[in-house]
Protein backbone atom coordinates (compact mmCIF):
# COMPACT_ATOMS: atom_id res chain seq x y z
CA UNK A 1 0.00 0.00 0.00
CA UNK A 2 1.28 3.47 -0.90
CA UNK A 3 0.05 5.96 1.66
CA UNK A 4 -0.51 9.62 0.69
CA UNK A 5 2.27 10.83 2.98
CA UNK A 6 4.85 8.69 1.12
CA UNK A 7 4.21 10.55 -2.13
CA UNK A 8 3.73 14.03 -0.72
CA UNK A 9 6.84 13.91 1.50
CA UNK A 10 9.04 13.73 -1.61
CA UNK A 11 6.86 15.66 -4.07
CA UNK A 12 9.59 17.91 -5.38
CA UNK A 13 10.65 18.77 -8.95
CA UNK A 14 14.35 19.62 -8.92
CA UNK A 15 14.07 20.99 -12.46
CA UNK A 16 11.60 23.66 -11.32
CA UNK A 17 14.09 25.07 -8.80
CA UNK A 18 17.53 26.62 -8.63
CA UNK A 19 20.02 25.85 -5.87
CA UNK A 20 20.45 28.61 -3.28
CA UNK A 21 24.04 29.04 -2.12
CA UNK A 22 25.89 30.85 0.65
CA UNK A 23 29.67 30.96 0.28
CA UNK A 24 29.59 28.23 -2.39
CA UNK A 25 27.60 25.86 -0.14
CA UNK A 26 24.08 24.92 -1.23
CA UNK A 27 21.68 25.72 1.57
CA UNK A 28 18.29 25.71 -0.15
CA UNK A 29 16.07 25.66 -3.22
CA UNK A 30 14.35 28.62 -4.87
CA UNK A 31 11.57 28.22 -7.40
CA UNK A 32 12.49 29.32 -10.93
CA UNK A 33 9.28 31.34 -11.02
CA UNK A 34 10.54 33.42 -8.07
CA UNK A 35 13.73 34.51 -9.83
CA UNK A 36 12.24 37.82 -11.10
CA UNK A 37 11.45 38.76 -7.50
CA UNK A 38 15.04 38.29 -6.35
CA UNK A 39 16.48 39.96 -9.46
CA UNK A 40 15.29 43.26 -7.98
CA UNK A 41 18.20 43.04 -5.50
CA UNK A 42 21.32 42.63 -7.69
CA UNK A 43 23.46 43.90 -4.81
CA UNK A 44 22.28 40.99 -2.64
CA UNK A 45 21.95 38.05 -5.05
CA UNK A 46 24.15 36.74 -7.84
CA UNK A 47 21.87 34.93 -10.31
CA UNK A 48 23.36 33.15 -13.31
CA UNK A 49 20.50 30.94 -14.51
CA UNK A 50 21.87 27.84 -12.80
CA UNK A 51 22.03 28.99 -9.18
CA UNK A 52 21.29 31.83 -6.82
CA UNK A 53 24.07 32.94 -4.49
CA UNK A 54 24.26 35.54 -1.78
CA UNK A 55 26.78 38.16 -2.82
CA UNK A 56 30.32 37.55 -1.61
CA UNK A 57 30.43 41.16 -0.42
CA UNK A 58 28.56 39.97 2.66
CA UNK A 59 31.33 38.10 4.44
CA UNK A 60 30.02 37.67 7.98
CA UNK A 61 27.00 35.96 9.49
CA UNK A 62 25.63 39.30 10.62
CA UNK A 63 26.01 40.94 7.21
CA UNK A 64 24.47 37.95 5.43
CA UNK A 65 21.57 37.91 7.87
CA UNK A 66 20.97 41.64 7.50
CA UNK A 67 21.01 41.45 3.70
CA UNK A 68 18.57 38.55 3.70
CA UNK A 69 16.43 40.26 6.32
CA UNK A 70 15.92 43.38 4.23
CA UNK A 71 14.76 41.29 1.27
CA UNK A 72 12.53 39.10 3.42
CA UNK A 73 10.87 42.13 4.98
CA UNK A 74 10.06 43.59 1.57
CA UNK A 75 8.73 40.29 0.20
CA UNK A 76 6.59 39.77 3.30
CA UNK A 77 5.12 43.27 2.93
CA UNK A 78 4.11 42.32 -0.62
CA UNK A 79 2.45 39.11 0.54
CA UNK A 80 5.10 36.89 -1.06
CA UNK A 81 6.13 35.43 2.31
CA UNK A 82 3.00 34.62 4.35
CA UNK A 83 2.58 33.56 7.96
CA UNK A 84 5.15 35.78 9.67
CA UNK A 85 6.23 34.06 12.91
CA UNK A 86 8.72 36.38 14.60
CA UNK A 87 10.91 33.32 15.16
CA UNK A 88 14.56 33.04 14.19
CA UNK A 89 15.88 29.99 12.36
CA UNK A 90 19.52 29.32 11.56
CA UNK A 91 20.53 28.42 8.01
CA UNK A 92 22.62 25.27 8.40
CA UNK A 93 22.69 21.93 6.61
CA UNK A 94 23.21 19.92 9.79
CA UNK A 95 21.58 20.53 13.14
CA UNK A 96 24.90 20.77 14.95
CA UNK A 97 26.61 22.88 12.27
CA UNK A 98 27.42 26.55 12.88
CA UNK A 99 24.91 28.97 11.32
CA UNK A 100 25.75 30.50 7.97
CA UNK A 101 23.01 33.12 8.46
CA UNK A 102 19.81 33.71 10.38
CA UNK A 103 16.38 33.86 8.79
CA UNK A 104 12.78 34.56 9.80
CA UNK A 105 11.01 31.22 10.14
CA UNK A 106 8.30 32.13 7.64
CA UNK A 107 10.95 32.74 4.96
CA UNK A 108 12.53 29.30 5.22
CA UNK A 109 10.08 27.84 2.69
CA UNK A 110 10.62 30.67 0.18
CA UNK A 111 14.36 29.99 0.20
CA UNK A 112 13.96 26.22 0.75
CA UNK A 113 16.45 26.17 3.61
CA UNK A 114 16.77 23.21 5.96
CA UNK A 115 14.58 23.35 9.03
CA UNK A 116 14.37 21.07 12.05
CA UNK A 117 11.38 19.96 14.08
CA UNK A 118 10.38 17.65 16.93
CA UNK A 119 7.32 15.38 16.74
CA UNK A 120 6.26 13.41 19.77
CA UNK A 121 3.86 10.47 19.91
CA UNK A 122 1.82 10.45 23.12
CA UNK A 123 1.35 6.75 23.93
CA UNK A 124 -1.11 5.29 26.42
CA UNK A 125 -0.74 1.53 26.91
CA UNK A 126 -3.03 0.90 29.92
CA UNK A 127 -0.60 -1.58 31.42
CA UNK A 128 -2.44 -1.56 34.77
CA UNK A 129 -5.97 -1.68 33.42
CA UNK A 130 -7.14 -5.28 32.98
CA UNK A 131 -10.21 -4.20 31.05
CA UNK A 132 -8.15 -2.38 28.41
CA UNK A 133 -4.88 -4.26 28.55
CA UNK A 134 -3.49 -4.88 25.07
CA UNK A 135 -5.36 -1.93 23.58
CA UNK A 136 -2.79 0.86 23.27
CA UNK A 137 -3.97 4.29 22.20
CA UNK A 138 -2.38 7.51 20.98
CA UNK A 139 -3.19 11.09 21.85
CA UNK A 140 -3.72 13.02 18.61
CA UNK A 141 -4.07 16.79 18.25
CA UNK A 142 -6.20 18.67 15.76
CA UNK A 143 -4.44 21.82 14.63
CA UNK A 144 -6.21 25.10 15.17
CA UNK A 145 -8.19 26.37 12.20
CA UNK A 146 -6.16 29.60 12.41
CA UNK A 147 -2.77 27.90 11.92
CA UNK A 148 -0.79 29.28 8.98
CA UNK A 149 -0.01 25.77 7.72
CA UNK A 150 -2.28 22.70 7.64
CA UNK A 151 -5.16 24.29 9.59
CA UNK A 152 -7.61 21.84 11.22
CA UNK A 153 -5.57 18.78 10.18
CA UNK A 154 -4.68 16.02 12.62
CA UNK A 155 -1.22 16.15 14.14
CA UNK A 156 0.95 14.50 16.77
CA UNK A 157 0.08 15.45 20.33
CA UNK A 158 3.28 17.53 20.41
CA UNK A 159 4.97 18.97 17.32
CA UNK A 160 7.04 22.08 16.84
CA UNK A 161 9.89 23.66 14.95
CA UNK A 162 13.26 24.03 16.63
CA UNK A 163 14.19 27.69 16.79
CA UNK A 164 17.73 28.99 16.93
CA UNK A 165 19.22 28.65 20.39
CA UNK A 166 17.08 25.68 21.41
CA UNK A 167 18.29 22.10 21.72
CA UNK A 168 16.08 19.13 20.86
CA UNK A 169 15.54 18.40 24.56
CA UNK A 170 14.66 22.01 25.34
CA UNK A 171 12.21 22.10 22.45
CA UNK A 172 10.50 18.94 23.67
CA UNK A 173 10.00 20.43 27.13
CA UNK A 174 8.83 23.76 25.69
CA UNK A 175 6.40 22.28 23.18
CA UNK A 176 5.08 19.67 25.61
CA UNK A 177 3.98 22.39 27.96
CA UNK A 178 2.66 24.83 25.34
CA UNK A 179 0.68 22.28 23.36
CA UNK A 180 -0.52 19.83 25.99
CA UNK A 181 0.37 21.01 29.49
CA UNK A 182 2.75 18.07 29.96
CA UNK A 183 5.10 19.03 32.82
CA UNK A 184 8.86 18.95 32.42
CA UNK A 185 9.36 15.91 34.64
CA UNK A 186 7.18 13.82 32.31
CA UNK A 187 8.46 15.40 29.07
CA UNK A 188 12.01 14.47 30.06
CA UNK A 189 11.07 10.78 29.73
CA UNK A 190 10.59 11.01 25.95
CA UNK A 191 12.42 8.27 24.05
CA UNK A 192 14.06 8.98 20.70
CA UNK A 193 12.89 7.22 17.56
CA UNK A 194 14.17 7.77 14.05
CA UNK A 195 14.62 10.96 12.03
CA UNK A 196 12.34 11.51 9.04
CA UNK A 197 13.30 13.68 6.06
CA UNK A 198 10.77 15.70 4.10
CA UNK A 199 11.40 17.54 0.83
CA UNK A 200 8.11 18.75 -0.60
CA UNK A 201 6.77 21.63 -2.62
CA UNK A 202 4.23 23.83 -0.86
CA UNK A 203 2.28 26.86 -2.07
CA UNK A 204 4.71 29.09 -0.17
CA UNK A 205 7.87 27.34 -1.41
CA UNK A 206 9.84 24.26 -0.34
CA UNK A 207 9.73 22.37 2.94
CA UNK A 208 13.15 20.81 3.50
CA UNK A 209 12.94 19.46 7.02
CA UNK A 210 14.45 16.91 9.36
CA UNK A 211 11.96 15.63 11.92
CA UNK A 212 13.29 14.24 15.19
CA UNK A 213 10.72 11.66 16.33
CA UNK A 214 10.10 10.79 19.97
CA UNK A 215 7.65 8.60 21.88
CA UNK A 216 6.39 9.50 25.32
CA UNK A 217 4.44 7.12 27.57
CA UNK A 218 1.63 9.09 29.19
CA UNK A 219 -0.33 8.15 32.31
CA UNK A 220 -3.74 6.63 31.65
CA UNK A 221 -5.42 9.45 33.58
CA UNK A 222 -3.60 12.24 31.74
CA UNK A 223 -5.64 14.58 29.51
CA UNK A 224 -3.84 17.15 27.33
CA UNK A 225 -4.69 20.82 27.80
CA UNK A 226 -3.45 23.25 25.19
CA UNK A 227 -1.78 26.39 26.55
CA UNK A 228 -0.97 28.47 23.46
CA UNK A 229 -4.14 28.34 21.35
CA UNK A 230 -2.53 26.38 18.51
CA UNK A 231 -4.56 23.19 19.07
CA UNK A 232 -8.27 22.92 18.36
CA UNK A 233 -8.87 19.66 20.22
CA UNK A 234 -7.21 16.47 21.45
CA UNK A 235 -8.38 12.97 20.56
CA UNK A 236 -7.51 9.70 22.30
CA UNK A 237 -7.59 7.22 19.44
CA UNK A 238 -7.20 3.50 18.88
CA UNK A 239 -4.39 2.30 16.67
CA UNK A 240 -6.80 1.27 13.90
CA UNK A 241 -8.34 4.75 13.93
CA UNK A 242 -4.95 6.42 13.65
CA UNK A 243 -3.90 4.09 10.83
CA UNK A 244 -7.11 4.95 8.96
CA UNK A 245 -6.49 8.69 9.35
CA UNK A 246 -3.00 8.26 7.90
CA UNK A 247 -4.38 6.22 5.01
CA UNK A 248 -7.05 8.85 4.32
CA UNK A 249 -4.56 11.73 4.41
CA UNK A 250 -6.32 13.34 7.38
CA UNK A 251 -3.01 13.76 9.25
CA UNK A 252 -0.25 16.13 8.22
CA UNK A 253 2.61 14.59 6.27
CA UNK A 254 5.03 15.18 9.13
CA UNK A 255 2.71 13.69 11.74
CA UNK A 256 1.96 10.69 9.52
CA UNK A 257 5.64 9.82 9.26
CA UNK A 258 6.24 10.30 12.98
CA UNK A 259 3.22 8.17 13.86
CA UNK A 260 4.20 5.41 11.44
CA UNK A 261 7.64 5.26 13.06
CA UNK A 262 5.96 4.63 16.41
CA UNK A 263 3.52 2.05 15.06
CA UNK A 264 6.16 0.16 13.10
CA UNK A 265 8.76 0.12 15.87
CA UNK A 266 6.18 -1.25 18.30
CA UNK A 267 4.83 -3.67 15.66
CA UNK A 268 1.32 -2.34 16.09
CA UNK A 269 0.84 -2.39 12.32
CA UNK A 270 2.07 -4.71 9.60
CA UNK A 271 5.30 -3.62 7.90
CA UNK A 272 4.02 -4.98 4.58
CA UNK A 273 1.24 -2.40 4.68
CA UNK A 274 3.85 0.37 4.72
CA UNK A 275 6.08 -0.60 1.83
CA UNK A 276 7.96 2.48 0.72
CA UNK A 277 8.20 4.23 4.08
CA UNK A 278 11.82 3.31 4.88
CA UNK A 279 13.43 5.68 2.32
CA UNK A 280 11.72 8.60 4.09
CA UNK A 281 13.97 8.04 7.08
CA UNK A 282 17.03 8.77 4.92
CA UNK A 283 18.01 12.08 3.27
CA UNK A 284 16.56 12.42 -0.24
CA UNK A 285 18.77 11.70 -3.22
CA UNK A 286 18.02 14.06 -6.11
CA UNK A 287 18.69 12.98 -9.66
C-alpha positions as CSV (number, residue, x, y, z in Angstrom):
1,X,0.0,0.0,0.0
2,X,1.3,3.5,-0.9
3,X,0.0,6.0,1.7
4,X,-0.5,9.6,0.7
5,X,2.3,10.8,3.0
6,X,4.9,8.7,1.1
7,X,4.2,10.6,-2.1
8,X,3.7,14.0,-0.7
9,X,6.8,13.9,1.5
10,X,9.0,13.7,-1.6
11,X,6.9,15.7,-4.1
12,X,9.6,17.9,-5.4
13,X,10.7,18.8,-8.9
14,X,14.3,19.6,-8.9
15,X,14.1,21.0,-12.5
16,X,11.6,23.7,-11.3
17,X,14.1,25.1,-8.8
18,X,17.5,26.6,-8.6
19,X,20.0,25.8,-5.9
20,X,20.5,28.6,-3.3
21,X,24.0,29.0,-2.1
22,X,25.9,30.8,0.7
23,X,29.7,31.0,0.3
24,X,29.6,28.2,-2.4
25,X,27.6,25.9,-0.1
26,X,24.1,24.9,-1.2
27,X,21.7,25.7,1.6
28,X,18.3,25.7,-0.1
29,X,16.1,25.7,-3.2
30,X,14.3,28.6,-4.9
31,X,11.6,28.2,-7.4
32,X,12.5,29.3,-10.9
33,X,9.3,31.3,-11.0
34,X,10.5,33.4,-8.1
35,X,13.7,34.5,-9.8
36,X,12.2,37.8,-11.1
37,X,11.5,38.8,-7.5
38,X,15.0,38.3,-6.3
39,X,16.5,40.0,-9.5
40,X,15.3,43.3,-8.0
41,X,18.2,43.0,-5.5
42,X,21.3,42.6,-7.7
43,X,23.5,43.9,-4.8
44,X,22.3,41.0,-2.6
45,X,21.9,38.0,-5.1
46,X,24.2,36.7,-7.8
47,X,21.9,34.9,-10.3
48,X,23.4,33.2,-13.3
49,X,20.5,30.9,-14.5
50,X,21.9,27.8,-12.8
51,X,22.0,29.0,-9.2
52,X,21.3,31.8,-6.8
53,X,24.1,32.9,-4.5
54,X,24.3,35.5,-1.8
55,X,26.8,38.2,-2.8
56,X,30.3,37.5,-1.6
57,X,30.4,41.2,-0.4
58,X,28.6,40.0,2.7
59,X,31.3,38.1,4.4
60,X,30.0,37.7,8.0
61,X,27.0,36.0,9.5
62,X,25.6,39.3,10.6
63,X,26.0,40.9,7.2
64,X,24.5,37.9,5.4
65,X,21.6,37.9,7.9
66,X,21.0,41.6,7.5
67,X,21.0,41.4,3.7
68,X,18.6,38.6,3.7
69,X,16.4,40.3,6.3
70,X,15.9,43.4,4.2
71,X,14.8,41.3,1.3
72,X,12.5,39.1,3.4
73,X,10.9,42.1,5.0
74,X,10.1,43.6,1.6
75,X,8.7,40.3,0.2
76,X,6.6,39.8,3.3
77,X,5.1,43.3,2.9
78,X,4.1,42.3,-0.6
79,X,2.5,39.1,0.5
80,X,5.1,36.9,-1.1
81,X,6.1,35.4,2.3
82,X,3.0,34.6,4.4
83,X,2.6,33.6,8.0
84,X,5.2,35.8,9.7
85,X,6.2,34.1,12.9
86,X,8.7,36.4,14.6
87,X,10.9,33.3,15.2
88,X,14.6,33.0,14.2
89,X,15.9,30.0,12.4
90,X,19.5,29.3,11.6
91,X,20.5,28.4,8.0
92,X,22.6,25.3,8.4
93,X,22.7,21.9,6.6
94,X,23.2,19.9,9.8
95,X,21.6,20.5,13.1
96,X,24.9,20.8,15.0
97,X,26.6,22.9,12.3
98,X,27.4,26.6,12.9
99,X,24.9,29.0,11.3
100,X,25.7,30.5,8.0
101,X,23.0,33.1,8.5
102,X,19.8,33.7,10.4
103,X,16.4,33.9,8.8
104,X,12.8,34.6,9.8
105,X,11.0,31.2,10.1
106,X,8.3,32.1,7.6
107,X,10.9,32.7,5.0
108,X,12.5,29.3,5.2
109,X,10.1,27.8,2.7
110,X,10.6,30.7,0.2
111,X,14.4,30.0,0.2
112,X,14.0,26.2,0.7
113,X,16.5,26.2,3.6
114,X,16.8,23.2,6.0
115,X,14.6,23.3,9.0
116,X,14.4,21.1,12.1
117,X,11.4,20.0,14.1
118,X,10.4,17.7,16.9
119,X,7.3,15.4,16.7
120,X,6.3,13.4,19.8
121,X,3.9,10.5,19.9
122,X,1.8,10.5,23.1
123,X,1.3,6.7,23.9
124,X,-1.1,5.3,26.4
125,X,-0.7,1.5,26.9
126,X,-3.0,0.9,29.9
127,X,-0.6,-1.6,31.4
128,X,-2.4,-1.6,34.8
129,X,-6.0,-1.7,33.4
130,X,-7.1,-5.3,33.0
131,X,-10.2,-4.2,31.1
132,X,-8.2,-2.4,28.4
133,X,-4.9,-4.3,28.5
134,X,-3.5,-4.9,25.1
135,X,-5.4,-1.9,23.6
136,X,-2.8,0.9,23.3
137,X,-4.0,4.3,22.2
138,X,-2.4,7.5,21.0
139,X,-3.2,11.1,21.9
140,X,-3.7,13.0,18.6
141,X,-4.1,16.8,18.3
142,X,-6.2,18.7,15.8
143,X,-4.4,21.8,14.6
144,X,-6.2,25.1,15.2
145,X,-8.2,26.4,12.2
146,X,-6.2,29.6,12.4
147,X,-2.8,27.9,11.9
148,X,-0.8,29.3,9.0
149,X,0.0,25.8,7.7
150,X,-2.3,22.7,7.6
151,X,-5.2,24.3,9.6
152,X,-7.6,21.8,11.2
153,X,-5.6,18.8,10.2
154,X,-4.7,16.0,12.6
155,X,-1.2,16.2,14.1
156,X,0.9,14.5,16.8
157,X,0.1,15.5,20.3
158,X,3.3,17.5,20.4
159,X,5.0,19.0,17.3
160,X,7.0,22.1,16.8
161,X,9.9,23.7,14.9
162,X,13.3,24.0,16.6
163,X,14.2,27.7,16.8
164,X,17.7,29.0,16.9
165,X,19.2,28.7,20.4
166,X,17.1,25.7,21.4
167,X,18.3,22.1,21.7
168,X,16.1,19.1,20.9
169,X,15.5,18.4,24.6
170,X,14.7,22.0,25.3
171,X,12.2,22.1,22.5
172,X,10.5,18.9,23.7
173,X,10.0,20.4,27.1
174,X,8.8,23.8,25.7
175,X,6.4,22.3,23.2
176,X,5.1,19.7,25.6
177,X,4.0,22.4,28.0
178,X,2.7,24.8,25.3
179,X,0.7,22.3,23.4
180,X,-0.5,19.8,26.0
181,X,0.4,21.0,29.5
182,X,2.8,18.1,30.0
183,X,5.1,19.0,32.8
184,X,8.9,18.9,32.4
185,X,9.4,15.9,34.6
186,X,7.2,13.8,32.3
187,X,8.5,15.4,29.1
188,X,12.0,14.5,30.1
189,X,11.1,10.8,29.7
190,X,10.6,11.0,26.0
191,X,12.4,8.3,24.0
192,X,14.1,9.0,20.7
193,X,12.9,7.2,17.6
194,X,14.2,7.8,14.0
195,X,14.6,11.0,12.0
196,X,12.3,11.5,9.0
197,X,13.3,13.7,6.1
198,X,10.8,15.7,4.1
199,X,11.4,17.5,0.8
200,X,8.1,18.7,-0.6
201,X,6.8,21.6,-2.6
202,X,4.2,23.8,-0.9
203,X,2.3,26.9,-2.1
204,X,4.7,29.1,-0.2
205,X,7.9,27.3,-1.4
206,X,9.8,24.3,-0.3
207,X,9.7,22.4,2.9
208,X,13.1,20.8,3.5
209,X,12.9,19.5,7.0
210,X,14.5,16.9,9.4
211,X,12.0,15.6,11.9
212,X,13.3,14.2,15.2
213,X,10.7,11.7,16.3
214,X,10.1,10.8,20.0
215,X,7.7,8.6,21.9
216,X,6.4,9.5,25.3
217,X,4.4,7.1,27.6
218,X,1.6,9.1,29.2
219,X,-0.3,8.1,32.3
220,X,-3.7,6.6,31.6
221,X,-5.4,9.4,33.6
222,X,-3.6,12.2,31.7
223,X,-5.6,14.6,29.5
224,X,-3.8,17.1,27.3
225,X,-4.7,20.8,27.8
226,X,-3.4,23.2,25.2
227,X,-1.8,26.4,26.5
228,X,-1.0,28.5,23.5
229,X,-4.1,28.3,21.4
230,X,-2.5,26.4,18.5
231,X,-4.6,23.2,19.1
232,X,-8.3,22.9,18.4
233,X,-8.9,19.7,20.2
234,X,-7.2,16.5,21.4
235,X,-8.4,13.0,20.6
236,X,-7.5,9.7,22.3
237,X,-7.6,7.2,19.4
238,X,-7.2,3.5,18.9
239,X,-4.4,2.3,16.7
240,X,-6.8,1.3,13.9
241,X,-8.3,4.8,13.9
242,X,-4.9,6.4,13.7
243,X,-3.9,4.1,10.8
244,X,-7.1,5.0,9.0
245,X,-6.5,8.7,9.4
246,X,-3.0,8.3,7.9
247,X,-4.4,6.2,5.0
248,X,-7.0,8.8,4.3
249,X,-4.6,11.7,4.4
250,X,-6.3,13.3,7.4
251,X,-3.0,13.8,9.3
252,X,-0.3,16.1,8.2
253,X,2.6,14.6,6.3
254,X,5.0,15.2,9.1
255,X,2.7,13.7,11.7
256,X,2.0,10.7,9.5
257,X,5.6,9.8,9.3
258,X,6.2,10.3,13.0
259,X,3.2,8.2,13.9
260,X,4.2,5.4,11.4
261,X,7.6,5.3,13.1
262,X,6.0,4.6,16.4
263,X,3.5,2.0,15.1
264,X,6.2,0.2,13.1
265,X,8.8,0.1,15.9
266,X,6.2,-1.3,18.3
267,X,4.8,-3.7,15.7
268,X,1.3,-2.3,16.1
269,X,0.8,-2.4,12.3
270,X,2.1,-4.7,9.6
271,X,5.3,-3.6,7.9
272,X,4.0,-5.0,4.6
273,X,1.2,-2.4,4.7
274,X,3.9,0.4,4.7
275,X,6.1,-0.6,1.8
276,X,8.0,2.5,0.7
277,X,8.2,4.2,4.1
278,X,11.8,3.3,4.9
279,X,13.4,5.7,2.3
280,X,11.7,8.6,4.1
281,X,14.0,8.0,7.1
282,X,17.0,8.8,4.9
283,X,18.0,12.1,3.3
284,X,16.6,12.4,-0.2
285,X,18.8,11.7,-3.2
286,X,18.0,14.1,-6.1
287,X,18.7,13.0,-9.7
